[in-house]
């Protein structure tokens, strides 16, 4: 039953420490179905907990011993205890979204125990409007963000009348939609891109091999003037060592508003999302008297479907573009147009790269959280980038889980030393959710960024004339 | 402002790891005052959180750097963030004690962040009978169990009409009752006993000095046939390596019932408490088919007031007796009488020890949690003892906090490698509380021990004829 951990999974496991847990999280809000009875939440919890047959992805735990010659392997947890993983929580009164974020911040701050499968699921009651929430925590060594999102999508249904839908961790027939997603998630971090990289660069499967190979790769990229990695970011308060506690905040804006700005200015949806972040970060850092004179640089993971397939690395490859956010510019429109140009430059640079370089970029894109730690980038005088902003598309239509309507889905990501703030966006139905995860100490009053995002979308609408 | 950590505090800090957080906890149950309004809990939470002036004990955090020459020192947290420490939580429905224990188990499983003062306080609402709970978490390097109990006692009042009582962490005048308790708690781990030991044995203040000196001490005790440490305990499932997650359960029994058994059998209150634990552990281990043929040995910390004072080590000294629990005996009365004899033997052995030996014992008693780790006792073929059972006296009369009646107080302690279960008892008013803290994996179904404790008090009443 023992399978060796692939290099990425191993990297996440080894890079983890008390101050930097390496798990991603997802928060979903649901409206109870119209026919929900008095014990709906309790019954839902019990039906999830009483899952007998667990999918392999949710049963495996990392293990090393003399018997495995000191290598980390995945083994099945032979004392699997579902009560440890499936948890029921509640919010104190008044049960606002504020209390929900506070609870999620705490849950996201604690480390998963490696003696057990690396996941937790919390059903949360006590929102004053009767909505229920689910917070899921998955170790990054288990799945990457995109595979996690696909797994989520495979679990919900567009049919409001579908019932008896099993828990996400229930074992499914391998050929079913969910069975396939579980299978894909299980192999996602093994990652075709990384496997190819491993072969191309001759990375050995042991941990020591990763940093060296990635240092070479990164050095090569940094030396290349046209590279998407060749920008230098200013030093900011976001690029410090972090502490163990997290703050999470999230909010949706209508996709329609974002699209309208893009249409009126000739920019993309993603450009407008980045411009919202840019304006919000400018205001946030100004308020703290910490705005650098030169522009913030965001690391933006982008899909590389066509190119990656061409390079034989499969369809899941992700590259990264270093985007100038224009936080030194006063005018919201100037910022948006700079971002648009910067994204185009980055995409062109990617297009000119050799398959080997793209494979390397894909690896960088897949492992942003472990790279700086492994490379010691936190000690660089100037950081390579100031924050990670990613935008992961989600379901396009309204989804249901056992009749409960999913009202929103918000990602929680992984702040690390040198990158104390992470913004992850998820589109869902007609909304765009912004999830902010930061170190509670290094990023003070993180929740204020939500207000500034809201100010910025209005400012962009004004300059775009919509 | 920087004060070096004393050796015990340092020991707790260094012995801590992901699987073994070194904090103690306290759970108190309160009944709301008769005049409590609709927003009572929220108002109470806010008044606690809005404390401006914080006592030094609750402001200091451990710190080391090149500036401190690599030594750990206490410094004041200059970014103190009370929202991180003072937390509001709620129980999911149905809000039974079971849900409360589940939440406390989770809260007790997570580690305190060393970037901040080493404490948390949780106000918990959602018990279906309207009671409220408070869970406090304090790092063992900050206070020992007895100092924590004294601090608690100094905070509550026997006057149900007293209001405007400040938070436990509020700074008080140094000459006030609470000011003195805070001061005492702050210096408790510095411990006169340990200071004396340090001087007597020439322990240097650095970490490396502790294990060596304690190994010498322990070896000396183990070589002494009359020593209270000279027993050998059988190997049991409790004496294994532990995992990171905890299970906590607690219950009260009337002191009157325990006293009546003692009176009828010529034994002490503490003997009966130990006999209850003995019978419960016998049943528990039998059910798991894991009862050893020879008796379990409990490490029982005892007060050494007179003797310790005589030895010039102050009034807080604690020694330890290794007590045969008689779990190999079938009859509850036989077990009680064996425990009684074993306690007398141990006390006599302590009485015959030299001041130096008592000082050493005091050190052992103060640092049970770090000893096996530092000494590598987890690798011994036979453990020195099977579990720690301590009995800390609490307030004798009903106590109130801002008019809320304290209904019970339950201690959460520190399981460690080789000692997966810890039983701590607290007397309060007319009750004796048993708090069980165990590794969730190594001590399966820990909560069943409560049932067996209840069975055992009835069995003892029967054999004692009361």
Interface residues (C-beta under 8 A of the other chain):
Chain A: X18 X19 X41 X42 X45 X79 X81 X84 X87 X88 X89 X90 X91 X92 X93 X94 X99 X102 X103 X106 X109 X110 X111 X113 X115 X116 X123 X125 X126 X243 X244 X245 X440 X441
Chain B: X18 X19 X41 X42 X45 X79 X81 X84 X87 X88 X89 X90 X91 X92 X93 X94 X99 X102 X103 X106 X109 X110 X111 X113 X115 X116 X123 X125 X126 X243 X244 X245 X440 X441
